[in-house]
């Protein structure tokens, strides 16, 4: 995997060098090109993830490696896991204040600062990973994201995606909405508000606290990501039921945060390297999750006997209704929030029609043939 990332980095660096080279027609008599900027930069990157958590926790390390190699050592980034420099949920503040130049996390953790921010992580029953990347990079999403974070002095970039997640681990069967009444569950973002409207009690906590909280009964259910990370944390040892589909997180974007002053201080070539590295890690994380989740699911079922179940259709239908209500109320708070939701929904409507006869049609057809 690191070799693949090195190839990507080398190709990007070649493009940068070619673009910066003088044109063939330049002569010795013309003004000399400006001297290359040889300044070096050492940045701190804080994350919301436990140290070495597969994919999520290792992605910022990969990002730092790519930037270091592309820049031939001019740009060094030191990564700090959750709690090593700042607590998991203080990453945004650390970057905004400049105590760390970069952060790596998910936008729904900052819902208290800007409620609509959760859209830039994921929306229940919303865009999947492929669609989310399309909206961000070619549908105007990234520009809106940066407009939202501008008052905080923070620049966001997409830097990962897990793909469709699981609904979570439960120590109680879910057969109807009645079974959710008073149920304490670790679940962030808009999904947490939907659970609350359904009668549950959402609990915010870093991923590193989930195992102990489930084990001691502080919570009765929890979602993290999916099979790969859940297996790594050993959640199958303390939870009885494993529910799907991941209605609340169909394609969560993971973000890199950059302090605005630090961003502006970078020479153009290093800024391009950082953006290129984020794009590489963004795709690499999804590739890793796609491959590792498939293997981890078999391990959970075949070696650990995990009871995998589907949430009832009527529960999912009510979740969808509650989600629309939360989104409408959030967007109504200000003009920018409404523009963000309108853009998201317009893109989803367009891509839904396209995927109905492409991706979805193919998957339905394949299932029929396989069956």
C-alpha positions as CSV (number, residue, x, y, z in Angstrom):
1,X,0.0,0.0,0.0
2,X,2.8,2.4,0.9
3,X,4.4,1.7,-2.5
4,X,1.2,2.7,-4.3
5,X,1.0,5.9,-2.3
6,X,4.7,6.6,-3.2
7,X,3.8,6.2,-6.9
8,X,1.0,8.7,-6.5
9,X,3.2,11.1,-4.7
10,X,5.9,10.8,-7.3
11,X,3.5,11.4,-10.1
12,X,2.1,14.5,-8.5
13,X,5.5,15.9,-7.8
14,X,6.5,15.4,-11.4
15,X,3.4,17.4,-12.5
16,X,4.3,20.2,-10.0
17,X,7.9,20.3,-11.3
18,X,6.9,20.4,-14.9
19,X,4.4,23.2,-14.3
20,X,7.0,25.2,-12.5
21,X,9.8,24.7,-15.1
22,X,10.7,27.6,-17.5
23,X,9.3,27.5,-21.0
24,X,11.5,26.4,-23.8
25,X,11.5,29.8,-25.4
26,X,13.0,31.6,-22.4
27,X,16.4,33.1,-23.0
28,X,19.3,34.1,-20.9
29,X,18.5,37.7,-21.6
30,X,15.1,37.6,-19.9
31,X,14.6,38.2,-16.2
32,X,15.7,35.4,-14.1
33,X,13.1,33.2,-12.5
34,X,12.5,33.8,-8.9
35,X,14.5,31.7,-6.5
36,X,12.9,28.6,-5.2
37,X,11.3,28.8,-1.8
38,X,13.4,26.4,0.3
39,X,11.8,27.1,3.7
40,X,11.0,24.1,5.8
41,X,7.8,23.6,7.8
42,X,7.1,21.4,10.9
43,X,3.4,21.0,11.8
44,X,1.5,19.3,14.5
45,X,-1.6,17.3,13.5
46,X,-4.1,16.3,16.2
47,X,-6.8,13.6,15.6
48,X,-10.1,12.4,17.1
49,X,-9.0,8.8,16.7
50,X,-7.4,6.3,19.1
51,X,-3.7,5.7,18.2
52,X,-3.2,3.1,15.4
53,X,-7.0,2.5,14.9
54,X,-7.1,0.8,11.6
55,X,-7.7,3.1,8.6
56,X,-9.1,6.0,10.6
57,X,-6.1,6.3,13.0
58,X,-3.5,5.3,10.4
59,X,-4.7,7.6,7.6
60,X,-3.2,10.8,9.1
61,X,0.1,8.9,9.5
62,X,0.0,8.0,5.8
63,X,-0.9,11.6,5.0
64,X,2.2,12.8,6.9
65,X,4.4,10.2,5.2
66,X,3.2,11.3,1.7
67,X,3.8,15.0,2.4
68,X,7.2,14.3,3.8
69,X,8.3,12.3,0.8
70,X,6.8,14.6,-1.8
71,X,8.5,17.6,-0.3
72,X,11.8,15.8,0.1
73,X,11.6,16.5,3.8
74,X,10.8,20.3,3.6
75,X,7.3,19.7,5.0
76,X,7.1,17.5,8.1
77,X,3.9,16.7,10.0
78,X,3.9,15.0,13.4
79,X,0.7,13.2,14.2
80,X,-0.9,13.0,17.7
81,X,-3.7,10.6,18.5
82,X,-6.7,11.6,20.5
83,X,-5.7,12.5,24.0
84,X,-1.9,12.8,23.3
85,X,-2.0,16.5,22.8
86,X,-5.7,17.5,23.1
87,X,-8.8,15.5,23.8
88,X,-10.7,14.0,20.8
89,X,-13.5,16.5,20.8
90,X,-11.2,19.6,21.1
91,X,-9.4,19.0,17.8
92,X,-11.4,21.7,15.9
93,X,-10.6,24.3,18.6
94,X,-6.9,23.4,18.6
95,X,-6.7,24.0,14.9
96,X,-8.8,27.2,15.0
97,X,-6.6,28.6,17.8
98,X,-3.4,27.6,16.1
99,X,-2.1,25.3,18.9
100,X,-2.0,22.7,16.1
101,X,-1.7,23.5,12.5
102,X,-3.8,20.5,11.4
103,X,-6.5,18.1,12.6
104,X,-8.2,14.9,11.4
105,X,-11.7,14.0,12.3
106,X,-15.3,14.2,11.2
107,X,-17.5,17.3,10.8
108,X,-20.4,16.0,12.9
109,X,-18.3,16.3,16.0
110,X,-18.5,20.1,15.6
111,X,-22.3,20.3,15.4
112,X,-22.3,22.4,18.5
113,X,-20.3,25.1,16.7
114,X,-22.2,25.0,13.4
115,X,-25.2,22.6,13.4
116,X,-25.2,22.2,9.6
117,X,-21.6,21.1,9.7
118,X,-22.7,17.5,10.1
119,X,-23.8,17.4,6.5
120,X,-20.1,17.5,5.5
121,X,-19.6,14.2,7.4
122,X,-22.8,12.3,6.5
123,X,-26.5,12.5,6.4
124,X,-28.9,9.7,7.4
125,X,-30.2,8.0,4.2
126,X,-28.0,10.5,2.2
127,X,-25.0,10.2,-0.1
128,X,-22.8,7.2,-0.1
129,X,-19.0,7.5,-0.4
130,X,-18.8,7.7,-4.1
131,X,-21.6,10.3,-4.2
132,X,-20.2,12.3,-1.4
133,X,-16.9,12.6,-3.1
134,X,-18.7,13.7,-6.3
135,X,-20.7,16.4,-4.4
136,X,-17.6,17.7,-2.6
137,X,-15.2,17.9,-5.5
138,X,-17.5,18.5,-8.5
139,X,-20.9,19.5,-7.1
140,X,-19.9,22.6,-5.1
141,X,-19.8,21.0,-1.7
142,X,-16.2,21.8,-0.9
143,X,-16.7,25.5,-1.6
144,X,-19.7,25.6,0.8
145,X,-17.7,23.6,3.4
146,X,-14.9,26.2,3.3
147,X,-17.4,29.1,3.5
148,X,-18.9,27.5,6.6
149,X,-15.6,27.1,8.3
150,X,-14.2,30.5,7.2
151,X,-15.3,32.4,10.3
152,X,-13.4,29.9,12.5
153,X,-10.2,30.4,10.6
154,X,-10.1,26.8,9.4
155,X,-9.7,25.2,6.0
156,X,-11.3,21.8,5.4
157,X,-10.3,19.1,2.9
158,X,-11.7,15.6,2.4
159,X,-9.3,13.1,3.7
160,X,-11.0,9.8,4.0
161,X,-14.3,7.9,3.8
162,X,-15.4,4.6,5.4
163,X,-18.2,3.8,3.0
164,X,-21.5,2.5,4.4
165,X,-21.3,1.7,8.0
166,X,-23.2,-0.7,10.3
167,X,-26.2,0.4,12.4
168,X,-24.3,-0.7,15.5
169,X,-23.9,-3.1,18.4
170,X,-26.8,-3.7,20.8
171,X,-27.3,-5.6,24.0
172,X,-31.0,-5.5,23.4
173,X,-33.1,-6.8,20.5
174,X,-34.7,-4.1,18.3
175,X,-38.0,-5.3,17.0
176,X,-39.9,-2.0,17.0
177,X,-39.6,1.7,18.1
178,X,-40.8,0.6,21.6
179,X,-37.5,-1.1,22.0
180,X,-35.6,2.2,21.5
181,X,-37.4,4.0,24.4
182,X,-34.7,5.1,26.9
183,X,-32.0,3.2,25.1
184,X,-28.6,4.8,25.6
185,X,-26.4,4.6,22.5
186,X,-23.1,6.1,21.5
187,X,-24.0,7.8,18.2
188,X,-22.9,11.2,16.9
189,X,-24.3,13.8,14.5
190,X,-27.7,13.9,13.0
191,X,-28.1,10.2,13.6
192,X,-28.0,11.0,17.3
193,X,-30.8,13.5,17.0
194,X,-32.9,11.1,15.0
195,X,-32.4,8.5,17.8
196,X,-33.5,11.0,20.4
197,X,-36.7,11.8,18.5
198,X,-37.3,8.1,18.3
199,X,-37.1,7.9,22.1
200,X,-33.5,6.9,22.6
201,X,-30.7,8.7,24.4
202,X,-27.7,9.6,22.2
203,X,-24.4,9.7,24.1
204,X,-21.3,11.5,22.7
205,X,-18.0,9.8,23.4
206,X,-14.7,9.1,21.6
207,X,-14.2,5.7,20.1
208,X,-11.6,4.8,22.7
209,X,-14.3,4.8,25.4
210,X,-16.9,2.6,23.7
211,X,-15.6,-0.8,24.9
212,X,-15.6,0.0,28.6
213,X,-18.9,1.9,28.4
214,X,-20.6,-1.1,26.8
215,X,-19.0,-3.5,29.1
216,X,-20.0,-1.6,32.2
217,X,-23.6,-0.8,31.0
218,X,-23.1,3.0,30.7
219,X,-24.5,2.5,27.3
220,X,-26.6,-0.3,25.8
221,X,-25.6,0.2,22.2
222,X,-22.9,1.8,20.1
223,X,-21.9,2.5,16.6
224,X,-18.4,3.1,15.5
225,X,-17.6,2.4,11.9
226,X,-17.9,-1.1,10.6
227,X,-16.5,-4.6,10.7
228,X,-12.8,-3.7,10.4
229,X,-12.7,-1.2,13.3
230,X,-15.3,-3.0,15.4
231,X,-13.3,-6.2,15.3
232,X,-10.1,-4.3,16.1
233,X,-11.7,-2.9,19.2
234,X,-13.2,-6.3,20.2
235,X,-16.8,-5.1,20.4
236,X,-18.0,-8.6,19.5
237,X,-16.8,-9.6,23.0
238,X,-19.3,-7.4,24.8
239,X,-22.3,-6.9,22.6
240,X,-24.9,-9.5,21.5
241,X,-26.5,-8.2,18.4
242,X,-25.0,-6.5,15.3
243,X,-27.5,-4.5,13.3
244,X,-27.5,-3.2,9.7
245,X,-27.9,-1.2,7.5
246,X,-25.9,1.9,8.5
247,X,-28.9,4.2,7.9
248,X,-27.2,7.0,9.9
249,X,-23.8,7.0,8.1
250,X,-24.1,5.9,4.4
251,X,-20.8,7.5,3.3
252,X,-19.1,9.6,6.0
253,X,-16.4,11.9,4.8
254,X,-13.4,12.2,7.1
255,X,-11.9,15.7,7.1
256,X,-8.4,17.2,7.4
257,X,-8.6,20.6,9.1
258,X,-5.9,23.3,8.5
259,X,-5.4,26.5,10.4
260,X,-6.0,29.4,8.0
261,X,-2.8,31.3,8.8
262,X,-0.8,28.1,8.5
263,X,-2.4,27.3,5.2
264,X,-1.7,30.8,3.9
265,X,1.9,30.6,5.0
266,X,2.7,27.6,2.8
267,X,4.4,28.1,-0.6
268,X,2.3,27.1,-3.5
269,X,4.1,23.9,-4.2
270,X,3.7,22.6,-0.6
271,X,0.1,23.6,-0.5
272,X,-0.5,21.6,-3.7
273,X,1.4,18.7,-2.2
274,X,-0.9,18.8,0.9
275,X,-4.0,18.9,-1.2
276,X,-2.8,16.0,-3.4
277,X,-1.9,14.0,-0.3
278,X,-5.4,14.5,1.1
279,X,-7.0,13.4,-2.1
280,X,-4.8,10.3,-2.1
281,X,-5.6,9.4,1.5
282,X,-9.3,10.1,0.8
283,X,-9.4,7.3,-1.8
284,X,-7.0,5.1,0.0
285,X,-9.1,4.9,3.1
286,X,-12.2,3.8,1.2
287,X,-10.1,1.2,-0.7
288,X,-8.8,-0.2,2.6
289,X,-12.2,-0.3,4.3
290,X,-13.8,-2.0,1.2
291,X,-11.2,-4.7,1.3
292,X,-10.8,-5.1,5.1
293,X,-14.5,-4.9,6.0
294,X,-15.3,-7.9,3.8
295,X,-12.7,-10.0,5.5
296,X,-13.6,-8.8,9.0
297,X,-17.3,-9.6,8.5
298,X,-16.5,-13.2,7.8
299,X,-14.3,-13.3,10.8
300,X,-17.0,-11.9,13.1
301,X,-19.6,-14.3,11.8
302,X,-17.5,-17.5,11.3
303,X,-15.1,-17.3,14.2
304,X,-17.0,-15.3,16.8
305,X,-20.6,-16.3,16.0
306,X,-21.8,-12.7,15.8
307,X,-25.6,-12.4,15.4
308,X,-26.0,-10.1,12.4
309,X,-29.6,-8.7,12.0
310,X,-31.4,-6.2,9.9
311,X,-33.3,-3.4,11.6
312,X,-37.1,-3.6,11.0
313,X,-38.4,-1.7,8.0
314,X,-40.9,0.3,10.0
315,X,-38.1,1.5,12.3
316,X,-36.0,2.6,9.3
317,X,-39.0,4.4,7.8
318,X,-39.5,6.4,11.0
319,X,-35.8,7.2,11.2
320,X,-36.0,8.6,7.7
321,X,-38.9,10.9,8.6
322,X,-37.2,12.1,11.7
323,X,-34.0,12.8,9.7
324,X,-35.8,15.0,7.2
325,X,-37.3,17.0,10.1
326,X,-33.9,17.5,11.7
327,X,-32.4,18.7,8.5
328,X,-35.2,21.1,7.7
329,X,-35.1,22.6,11.1
330,X,-31.3,22.9,11.0
331,X,-31.2,24.6,7.6
332,X,-33.9,27.1,8.6
333,X,-31.6,28.7,11.1
334,X,-29.6,30.8,8.6
335,X,-29.2,31.5,4.9
336,X,-25.9,29.6,4.5
337,X,-27.2,26.5,6.2
338,X,-30.2,26.5,3.8
339,X,-27.9,26.9,0.8
340,X,-25.8,23.9,2.0
341,X,-28.9,21.7,2.4
342,X,-30.4,22.7,-0.9
343,X,-27.1,21.9,-2.7
344,X,-26.8,18.6,-1.0
345,X,-30.4,17.6,-1.7
346,X,-30.2,18.7,-5.3
347,X,-27.1,16.7,-5.9
348,X,-28.6,13.6,-4.2
349,X,-31.7,13.9,-6.4
350,X,-29.7,14.1,-9.5
351,X,-27.3,11.3,-8.6
352,X,-30.1,9.1,-7.4
353,X,-31.7,9.1,-10.9
354,X,-28.3,8.2,-12.4
355,X,-27.5,5.5,-10.0
356,X,-30.9,3.9,-10.3
357,X,-30.0,2.7,-13.8
358,X,-26.3,2.1,-13.1
359,X,-25.0,1.2,-9.7
360,X,-28.2,0.1,-8.1
361,X,-29.5,-1.6,-11.2
362,X,-26.3,-3.6,-11.5
363,X,-26.2,-4.6,-7.8
364,X,-29.8,-5.7,-8.0
365,X,-29.1,-7.7,-11.2
366,X,-26.0,-9.3,-9.7
367,X,-27.9,-10.3,-6.6
368,X,-30.5,-12.0,-8.7
369,X,-27.9,-13.8,-10.8
370,X,-25.9,-14.9,-7.7
371,X,-29.1,-16.0,-6.0
